Amino acid sequence: MRHRYAGRKLNVTTSHRIAMLRNMVTSLFEHERIVTTDARAKELRILADRMVTLAKRGDLHARRQALAVIRSKSVAAKLFDEIGKRFAERMGGYVRVIKKGNRVGDGAPISIVELVTESISDEKKKKGKKKRLMGRLARKKKEETSVASETVQESGKKPSAKTEAEPEKAAPVAGTQTESQATKPEPEQQTGTEPAAESTSTDAGGSESAEKK
C-alpha cells in the first residue's frame, strides 16, 4: 500500500523527475505560460507556488533557495523583482491549471499552466459586479413571485364575488313570489261569491218544490 507517500512519480526515475520539474519551473517563470500533461501540471503548480513564496519573502536566503531550483539567474531575478511584487497582496494561488483536451498522438490529457494575471482589486470588482447582478436577479424573482401571488389571490376572490352575487339574484325571485301571492283573490271576494251560490241553490230548491206541488 502506498500510504503517506506524497507526490507523483510520473513514471520516471527520481533524478529525471527532479530535472524535469526544474526545467519546467524555469520555463514557466520565463514565459509565464506553458503546456504539459495534467499530472505534470499538478506537480509543477506545487513547486511554482513555493518559488513565488520565496520571491515574496525576498531576502538573501530565499534567493539562494530559489537558485537551487531555478536554472537561470535572469529568470530568478525576474521572479524576485517582478513576479514577487505582483503577488505581494495575494495569499496563495499564484498558478492556474486549465484543462485543454487530449493530445493527438497518444491521447494524453493536456493542460495549460500559467501565472495568475488578475490583481486582487480586479477580483474584488468582479465579485462586486456578481453581487449586484445576483441582487438584481433576486429582486426580479421577488417581484415575479409577488405578482404571481397577487394574481392567485385575485383568482381566488372571483368565486367569492359570484357567491355574493347569488343572493342578489335570489331577491327578485322572492319578489315574484310576493307578486304571485298578490294576484291571488282576496278572501273578501271569495266571501262575496258565496251568497250567489247560496241563492242559486235556494232557487233550485224552490223550483223543485214547485214541481212537486
MIDOSE-1310 file (N, C-alpha, C; in nm, 2 decimals, decimal comma, always signed):
residues 213
mrhr	+0,08/-0,12/+0,00/+0,00/+0,00/+0,00/+0,09/+0,13/+0,00; +0,04/+0,22/-0,08/+0,12/+0,34/-0,09/+0,07/+0,45/+0,00; +0,08/+0,43/+0,13/+0,03/+0,52/+0,23/+0,14/+0,62/+0,26; +0,10/+0,75/+0,28/+0,20/+0,85/+0,33/+0,31/+0,88/+0,23
yagr	+0,28/+0,86/+0,11/+0,38/+0,89/+0,00/+0,32/+1,01/-0,08; +0,37/+1,13/-0,06/+0,31/+1,24/-0,13/+0,38/+1,26/-0,26; +0,31/+1,32/-0,36/+0,37/+1,35/-0,49/+0,34/+1,23/-0,59; +0,38/+1,26/-0,71/+0,36/+1,17/-0,82/+0,50/+1,13/-0,88
klnv	+0,51/+1,00/-0,91/+0,64/+0,96/-0,97/+0,65/+0,99/-1,12; +0,54/+1,00/-1,18/+0,53/+1,04/-1,33/+0,60/+0,94/-1,41; +0,62/+0,82/-1,37/+0,67/+0,71/-1,45/+0,82/+0,73/-1,49; +0,89/+0,80/-1,41/+1,03/+0,83/-1,44/+1,11/+0,81/-1,31
ttsh	+1,24/+0,81/-1,33/+1,33/+0,80/-1,21/+1,33/+0,93/-1,13; +1,39/+0,92/-1,01/+1,39/+1,04/-0,92/+1,47/+1,15/-0,98; +1,59/+1,12/-1,04/+1,68/+1,22/-1,09/+1,61/+1,29/-1,22; +1,55/+1,20/-1,30/+1,48/+1,25/-1,42/+1,36/+1,34/-1,38
riam	+1,29/+1,30/-1,28/+1,17/+1,38/-1,23/+1,22/+1,52/-1,18; +1,32/+1,52/-1,10/+1,37/+1,65/-1,04/+1,42/+1,74/-1,15; +1,50/+1,69/-1,24/+1,55/+1,77/-1,35/+1,43/+1,82/-1,44; +1,34/+1,74/-1,46/+1,22/+1,78/-1,55/+1,15/+1,89/-1,48
lrnm	+1,12/+1,88/-1,35/+1,04/+1,99/-1,28/+1,12/+2,12/-1,27; +1,25/+2,11/-1,26/+1,34/+2,23/-1,25/+1,33/+2,30/-1,39; +1,34/+2,23/-1,50/+1,33/+2,29/-1,63/+1,19/+2,35/-1,65; +1,09/+2,28/-1,61/+0,95/+2,33/-1,63/+0,93/+2,46/-1,55
vtsl	+0,98/+2,46/-1,42/+0,96/+2,58/-1,34/+1,03/+2,70/-1,40; +1,15/+2,68/-1,46/+1,23/+2,78/-1,52/+1,15/+2,84/-1,64; +1,10/+2,74/-1,72/+1,03/+2,79/-1,84/+0,90/+2,86/-1,80; +0,83/+2,82/-1,70/+0,71/+2,88/-1,66/+0,73/+3,03/-1,62
fehe	+0,83/+3,05/-1,54/+0,86/+3,19/-1,49/+0,92/+3,28/-1,61; +0,98/+3,21/-1,70/+1,03/+3,29/-1,82/+0,92/+3,33/-1,91; +0,83/+3,24/-1,95/+0,73/+3,26/-2,04/+0,59/+3,29/-1,98; +0,58/+3,26/-1,85/+0,46/+3,28/-1,78/+0,34/+3,19/-1,83
rivt	+0,37/+3,10/-1,91/+0,26/+3,01/-1,97/+0,33/+2,90/-2,04; +0,29/+2,77/-2,00/+0,34/+2,65/-2,07/+0,23/+2,55/-2,09; +0,25/+2,45/-2,17/+0,15/+2,34/-2,20/+0,22/+2,21/-2,16; +0,15/+2,13/-2,08/+0,21/+2,00/-2,05/+0,09/+1,91/-2,01
tdar	+0,12/+1,79/-1,97/+0,02/+1,69/-1,93/-0,04/+1,73/-1,79; -0,16/+1,67/-1,76/-0,23/+1,70/-1,64/-0,14/+1,67/-1,51; -0,09/+1,55/-1,51/-0,01/+1,51/-1,39/+0,11/+1,60/-1,37; +0,18/+1,63/-1,47/+0,30/+1,71/-1,46/+0,26/+1,86/-1,42
akel	+0,15/+1,90/-1,48/+0,10/+2,04/-1,44/+0,07/+2,05/-1,29; +0,01/+1,94/-1,24/-0,03/+1,95/-1,10/+0,10/+1,95/-1,01; +0,20/+1,87/-1,05/+0,32/+1,87/-0,97/+0,40/+2,00/-0,99; +0,39/+2,06/-1,11/+0,46/+2,19/-1,14/+0,39/+2,30/-1,06
rila	+0,26/+2,30/-1,04/+0,20/+2,41/-0,97/+0,25/+2,41/-0,82; +0,27/+2,30/-0,76/+0,31/+2,30/-0,62/+0,45/+2,36/-0,61; +0,54/+2,32/-0,70/+0,68/+2,38/-0,69/+0,68/+2,53/-0,73; +0,60/+2,57/-0,82/+0,59/+2,71/-0,86/+0,54/+2,80/-0,75
drmv	+0,44/+2,75/-0,68/+0,39/+2,83/-0,57/+0,49/+2,85/-0,46; +0,58/+2,74/-0,44/+0,68/+2,76/-0,34/+0,78/+2,86/-0,38; +0,81/+2,87/-0,51/+0,91/+2,97/-0,56/+0,85/+3,11/-0,55; +0,73/+3,13/-0,57/+0,67/+3,26/-0,56/+0,67/+3,30/-0,41
tlak	+0,65/+3,21/-0,32/+0,65/+3,24/-0,18/+0,79/+3,28/-0,14; +0,89/+3,22/-0,19/+1,03/+3,26/-0,16/+1,05/+3,40/-0,22; +1,00/+3,43/-0,34/+1,02/+3,56/-0,40/+0,95/+3,67/-0,32; +0,84/+3,64/-0,26/+0,77/+3,74/-0,17/+0,85/+3,76/-0,05
rgdl	+0,92/+3,66/+0,00/+1,00/+3,69/+0,12/+1,12/+3,78/+0,09; +1,19/+3,75/-0,02/+1,28/+3,85/-0,08/+1,41/+3,86/-0,01; +1,45/+3,78/+0,09/+1,58/+3,80/+0,15/+1,68/+3,72/+0,08; +1,81/+3,73/+0,12/+1,92/+3,66/+0,05/+1,91/+3,51/+0,06
harr	+1,86/+3,46/+0,18/+1,85/+3,31/+0,19/+1,74/+3,26/+0,10; +1,63/+3,34/+0,08/+1,53/+3,30/-0,02/+1,58/+3,29/-0,16; +1,67/+3,39/-0,19/+1,72/+3,39/-0,33/+1,81/+3,27/-0,35; +1,89/+3,23/-0,25/+1,97/+3,11/-0,27/+1,89/+2,98/-0,28
qala	+1,78/+2,98/-0,20/+1,69/+2,86/-0,21/+1,63/+2,85/-0,35; +1,59/+2,97/-0,40/+1,53/+2,97/-0,54/+1,63/+2,93/-0,64; +1,75/+2,98/-0,63/+1,85/+2,95/-0,73/+1,89/+2,80/-0,73; +1,86/+2,73/-0,62/+1,89/+2,59/-0,61/+1,79/+2,51/-0,70
virs	+1,68/+2,57/-0,74/+1,58/+2,51/-0,82/+1,58/+2,57/-0,96; +1,58/+2,70/-0,97/+1,57/+2,77/-1,10/+1,71/+2,76/-1,16; +1,71/+2,73/-1,29/+1,84/+2,71/-1,36/+1,90/+2,84/-1,42; +1,82/+2,94/-1,43/+1,87/+3,07/-1,49/+1,87/+3,18/-1,39
ksva	+1,98/+3,25/-1,38/+1,99/+3,37/-1,29/+1,90/+3,48/-1,34; +1,88/+3,50/-1,47/+1,80/+3,61/-1,52/+1,65/+3,58/-1,48; +1,61/+3,45/-1,49/+1,47/+3,41/-1,46/+1,45/+3,43/-1,31; +1,55/+3,40/-1,22/+1,54/+3,42/-1,08/+1,53/+3,57/-1,05
aklf	+1,60/+3,65/-1,12/+1,59/+3,80/-1,10/+1,45/+3,85/-1,13; +1,40/+3,80/-1,24/+1,26/+3,83/-1,28/+1,16/+3,79/-1,18; +1,18/+3,67/-1,12/+1,09/+3,62/-1,02/+1,09/+3,71/-0,90; +1,21/+3,75/-0,85/+1,21/+3,83/-0,73/+1,18/+3,98/-0,75
deig	+1,21/+4,03/-0,87/+1,19/+4,17/-0,89/+1,05/+4,20/-0,95; +0,99/+4,12/-1,03/+0,86/+4,14/-1,09/+0,75/+4,06/-1,03; +0,77/+3,93/-1,04/+0,66/+3,83/-1,01/+0,63/+3,84/-0,86; +0,73/+3,85/-0,78/+0,71/+3,85/-0,63/+0,63/+3,98/-0,59
krfa	+0,66/+4,09/-0,65/+0,59/+4,21/-0,62/+0,45/+4,21/-0,68; +0,43/+4,14/-0,79/+0,30/+4,13/-0,85/+0,20/+4,06/-0,75; +0,25/+3,96/-0,68/+0,17/+3,88/-0,59/+0,19/+3,92/-0,45; +0,22/+4,04/-0,42/+0,25/+4,08/-0,28/+0,12/+4,08/-0,20
ermg	+0,01/+4,11/-0,26/-0,12/+4,11/-0,18/-0,19/+3,98/-0,18; -0,15/+3,89/-0,27/-0,22/+3,76/-0,28/-0,17/+3,66/-0,19; -0,26/+3,59/-0,12/-0,22/+3,49/-0,02/-0,24/+3,35/-0,08; -0,16/+3,32/-0,18/-0,16/+3,18/-0,23/-0,24/+3,18/-0,36
gyvr	-0,23/+3,07/-0,44/-0,30/+3,05/-0,56/-0,23/+3,14/-0,67; -0,10/+3,12/-0,69/-0,03/+3,20/-0,79/-0,03/+3,14/-0,93; -0,06/+3,01/-0,94/-0,05/+2,94/-1,07/-0,19/+2,88/-1,10; -0,23/+2,89/-1,22/-0,36/+2,84/-1,27/-0,34/+2,72/-1,37
vikk	-0,42/+2,62/-1,35/-0,41/+2,50/-1,44/-0,55/+2,49/-1,51; -0,54/+2,50/-1,65/-0,66/+2,49/-1,73/-0,66/+2,37/-1,82; -0,77/+2,29/-1,82/-0,78/+2,17/-1,90/-0,79/+2,21/-2,05; -0,71/+2,15/-2,13/-0,71/+2,18/-2,27/-0,77/+2,08/-2,36
gnrv	-0,75/+1,95/-2,33/-0,80/+1,84/-2,41/-0,71/+1,73/-2,41; -0,72/+1,64/-2,51/-0,63/+1,53/-2,53/-0,53/+1,55/-2,64; -0,41/+1,50/-2,62/-0,31/+1,51/-2,72/-0,34/+1,42/-2,84; -0,30/+1,47/-2,96/-0,34/+1,40/-3,08/-0,27/+1,26/-3,09
gdga	-0,14/+1,26/-3,06/-0,06/+1,13/-3,08/-0,11/+1,02/-2,99; -0,09/+1,04/-2,86/-0,12/+0,93/-2,76/-0,25/+0,95/-2,68; -0,32/+1,06/-2,70/-0,45/+1,09/-2,63/-0,43/+1,13/-2,49; -0,31/+1,17/-2,45/-0,28/+1,21/-2,31/-0,35/+1,34/-2,28
pisi	-0,41/+1,35/-2,16/-0,48/+1,48/-2,13/-0,38/+1,59/-2,11; -0,41/+1,71/-2,17/-0,32/+1,82/-2,18/-0,38/+1,94/-2,10; -0,29/+2,01/-2,03/-0,34/+2,13/-1,95/-0,24/+2,25/-1,98; -0,30/+2,36/-1,96/-0,22/+2,49/-1,97/-0,19/+2,53/-1,83
velv	-0,06/+2,56/-1,80/-0,02/+2,61/-1,67/+0,03/+2,76/-1,70; -0,03/+2,85/-1,62/+0,00/+2,99/-1,64/-0,01/+3,06/-1,50; +0,06/+3,17/-1,50/+0,06/+3,26/-1,38/-0,07/+3,34/-1,38; -0,13/+3,36/-1,26/-0,25/+3,44/-1,25/-0,21/+3,59/-1,27
tesi	-0,29/+3,65/-1,36/-0,26/+3,79/-1,40/-0,35/+3,89/-1,34; -0,47/+3,84/-1,29/-0,56/+3,93/-1,23/-0,51/+3,98/-1,09; -0,53/+4,10/-1,06/-0,50/+4,15/-0,93/-0,61/+4,13/-0,84; -0,59/+4,15/-0,71/-0,70/+4,13/-0,61/-0,80/+4,24/-0,62
sdek	-0,76/+4,36/-0,66/-0,86/+4,47/-0,68/-0,96/+4,43/-0,80; -0,90/+4,38/-0,91/-0,99/+4,33/-1,02/-1,08/+4,23/-0,98; -1,03/+4,13/-0,89/-1,12/+4,02/-0,85/-1,23/+4,08/-0,76; -1,20/+4,18/-0,67/-1,30/+4,24/-0,59/-1,40/+4,31/-0,67
kkkg	-1,36/+4,38/-0,78/-1,46/+4,44/-0,87/-1,55/+4,34/-0,93; -1,49/+4,23/-0,98/-1,57/+4,12/-1,04/-1,67/+4,07/-0,94; -1,62/+4,05/-0,81/-1,71/+4,00/-0,71/-1,83/+4,10/-0,68; -1,79/+4,23/-0,68/-1,89/+4,33/-0,66/-2,00/+4,33/-0,77
kkkr	-1,95/+4,31/-0,90/-2,04/+4,31/-1,01/-2,13/+4,18/-1,00; -2,07/+4,07/-0,96/-2,15/+3,95/-0,94/-2,26/+3,97/-0,84; -2,22/+4,03/-0,72/-2,32/+4,05/-0,62/-2,43/+4,14/-0,66; -2,40/+4,25/-0,74/-2,50/+4,33/-0,79/-2,60/+4,26/-0,88
lmgr	-2,54/+4,18/-0,97/-2,62/+4,10/-1,06/-2,71/+4,00/-0,99; -2,65/+3,94/-0,89/-2,73/+3,84/-0,81/-2,84/+3,92/-0,74; -2,81/+4,04/-0,68/-2,91/+4,11/-0,62/-3,03/+4,15/-0,71; -2,99/+4,20/-0,83/-3,09/+4,23/-0,93/-3,18/+4,11/-0,96
lark	-3,12/+4,00/-0,98/-3,19/+3,88/-1,02/-3,28/+3,84/-0,90; -3,23/+3,85/-0,78/-3,32/+3,82/-0,66/-3,44/+3,91/-0,65; -3,42/+4,04/-0,68/-3,53/+4,14/-0,68/-3,63/+4,10/-0,79; -3,58/+4,07/-0,91/-3,68/+4,03/-1,01/-3,76/+3,91/-0,97
kkee	-3,69/+3,81/-0,91/-3,76/+3,69/-0,87/-3,87/+3,72/-0,77; -3,83/+3,81/-0,67/-3,93/+3,85/-0,57/-4,05/+3,92/-0,63; -4,02/+4,01/-0,73/-4,13/+4,08/-0,79/-4,22/+3,99/-0,87; -4,16/+3,89/-0,94/-4,24/+3,79/-1,02/-4,32/+3,71/-0,92
tsva	-4,26/+3,67/-0,81/-4,34/+3,58/-0,72/-4,45/+3,66/-0,65; -4,43/+3,79/-0,62/-4,53/+3,88/-0,57/-4,65/+3,90/-0,67; -4,61/+3,92/-0,79/-4,72/+3,94/-0,89/-4,80/+3,81/-0,91; -4,73/+3,69/-0,91/-4,80/+3,57/-0,92/-4,89/+3,54/-0,81
setv	-4,84/+3,58/-0,68/-4,93/+3,56/-0,57/-5,05/+3,65/-0,57; -5,03/+3,77/-0,62/-5,15/+3,86/-0,64/-5,25/+3,81/-0,74; -5,20/+3,76/-0,85/-5,29/+3,70/-0,94/-5,37/+3,58/-0,89; -5,30/+3,50/-0,81/-5,36/+3,38/-0,75/-5,47/+3,43/-0,65
qesg	-5,44/+3,53/-0,57/-5,53/+3,58/-0,48/-5,66/+3,64/-0,55; -5,63/+3,71/-0,66/-5,75/+3,77/-0,73/-5,83/+3,65/-0,79; -5,77/+3,55/-0,84/-5,84/+3,44/-0,90/-5,92/+3,37/-0,79; -5,86/+3,37/-0,67/-5,93/+3,31/-0,55/-6,05/+3,39/-0,51
kkps	-6,05/+3,52/-0,52/-6,15/+3,61/-0,48/-6,27/+3,60/-0,58; -6,25/+3,57/-0,70/-6,36/+3,57/-0,80/-6,48/+3,48/-0,76; -6,46/+3,35/-0,72/-6,57/+3,27/-0,68/-6,65/+3,33/-0,56; -6,58/+3,40/-0,47/-6,65/+3,46/-0,36/-6,74/+3,57/-0,41
akte	-6,70/+3,64/-0,51/-6,78/+3,75/-0,56/-6,91/+3,69/-0,63; -6,89/+3,58/-0,69/-7,01/+3,51/-0,75/-7,11/+3,47/-0,64; -7,05/+3,41/-0,54/-7,14/+3,37/-0,43/-7,21/+3,49/-0,36; -7,14/+3,60/-0,36/-7,21/+3,72/-0,31/-7,32/+3,77/-0,40
aepe	-7,30/+3,75/-0,53/-7,40/+3,80/-0,63/-7,52/+3,71/-0,63; -7,50/+3,59/-0,59/-7,62/+3,49/-0,60/-7,73/+3,54/-0,51; -7,71/+3,58/-0,38/-7,83/+3,62/-0,31/-7,90/+3,74/-0,37; -7,82/+3,83/-0,44/-7,89/+3,94/-0,50/-7,98/+3,90/-0,61
kaap	-7,94/+3,79/-0,68/-8,03/+3,73/-0,78/-8,15/+3,67/-0,72; -8,13/+3,61/-0,60/-8,25/+3,55/-0,53/-8,35/+3,65/-0,49; -8,31/+3,77/-0,46/-8,40/+3,87/-0,41/-8,52/+3,90/-0,51; -8,49/+3,91/-0,64/-8,61/+3,93/-0,73/-8,70/+3,81/-0,74
vagt	-8,64/+3,69/-0,71/-8,73/+3,57/-0,71/-8,83/+3,58/-0,60; -8,78/+3,62/-0,48/-8,87/+3,64/-0,37/-8,98/+3,74/-0,41; -8,94/+3,85/-0,48/-9,04/+3,95/-0,52/-9,14/+3,89/-0,61; -9,11/+3,81/-0,70/-9,20/+3,74/-0,79/-9,30/+3,66/-0,72
qtes	-9,24/+3,59/-0,61/-9,33/+3,51/-0,53/-9,44/+3,60/-0,46; -9,40/+3,71/-0,41/-9,49/+3,80/-0,35/-9,60/+3,86/-0,45; -9,55/+3,88/-0,57/-9,64/+3,92/-0,68/-9,75/+3,82/-0,71; -9,70/+3,69/-0,71/-9,80/+3,58/-0,74/-9,89/+3,57/-0,62
qatk	-9,84/+3,59/-0,50/-9,93/+3,59/-0,39/-10,03/+3,70/-0,40; -9,98/+3,82/-0,45/-10,07/+3,93/-0,46/-10,18/+3,91/-0,56; -10,15/+3,83/-0,66/-10,25/+3,80/-0,77/-10,36/+3,71/-0,72; -10,34/+3,64/-0,61/-10,44/+3,55/-0,56/-10,56/+3,63/-0,52
pepe	-10,68/+3,58/-0,53/-10,80/+3,65/-0,49/-10,80/+3,67/-0,34; -10,86/+3,78/-0,30/-10,86/+3,81/-0,16/-10,98/+3,74/-0,09; -10,97/+3,71/+0,03/-11,08/+3,63/+0,10/-11,21/+3,71/+0,09; -11,22/+3,84/+0,09/-11,34/+3,91/+0,08/-11,41/+3,88/-0,05
qqtg	-11,34/+3,87/-0,16/-11,40/+3,84/-0,29/-11,46/+3,70/-0,29; -11,39/+3,61/-0,22/-11,44/+3,47/-0,21/-11,57/+3,47/-0,13; -11,58/+3,55/-0,02/-11,70/+3,55/+0,06/-11,81/+3,62/-0,02; -11,78/+3,71/-0,11/-11,88/+3,78/-0,19/-11,94/+3,68/-0,29
tepa	-11,87/+3,59/-0,34/-11,93/+3,49/-0,43/-12,01/+3,38/-0,36; -11,99/+3,36/-0,24/-12,06/+3,25/-0,16/-12,21/+3,28/-0,16; -12,27/+3,40/-0,13/-12,41/+3,42/-0,13/-12,47/+3,40/-0,26; -12,40/+3,42/-0,37/-12,46/+3,40/-0,50/-12,48/+3,25/-0,52
aest	-12,39/+3,17/-0,47/-12,40/+3,02/-0,48/-12,52/+2,98/-0,40; -12,54/+3,04/-0,28/-12,65/+3,00/-0,19/-12,78/+3,04/-0,26; -12,79/+3,15/-0,32/-12,91/+3,20/-0,39/-12,95/+3,10/-0,50; -12,85/+3,06/-0,58/-12,87/+2,97/-0,69/-12,93/+2,84/-0,63
stda	-12,86/+2,79/-0,52/-12,91/+2,67/-0,46/-13,05/+2,68/-0,41; -13,09/+2,79/-0,35/-13,22/+2,82/-0,30/-13,32/+2,82/-0,41; -13,28/+2,89/-0,52/-13,37/+2,89/-0,64/-13,39/+2,76/-0,70; -13,29/+2,68/-0,70/-13,31/+2,54/-0,75/-13,40/+2,46/-0,66
ggse	-13,39/+2,48/-0,52/-13,47/+2,41/-0,43/-13,62/+2,45/-0,44; -13,64/+2,58/-0,47/-13,77/+2,63/-0,48/-13,84/+2,58/-0,61; -13,76/+2,57/-0,71/-13,82/+2,51/-0,84/-13,86/+2,37/-0,82; -13,77/+2,29/-0,75/-13,81/+2,15/-0,72/-13,93/+2,14/-0,64
saek	-13,95/+2,23/-0,54/-14,07/+2,22/-0,45/-14,20/+2,26/-0,54; -14,18/+2,35/-0,63/-14,29/+2,39/-0,72/-14,33/+2,28/-0,81; -14,24/+2,20/-0,86/-14,28/+2,09/-0,95/-14,35/+1,98/-0,87; -14,30/+1,96/-0,74/-14,37/+1,86/-0,66/-14,51/+1,90/-0,64
k	-14,54/+2,02/-0,61/-14,67/+2,06/-0,59/-14,76/+2,05/-0,71
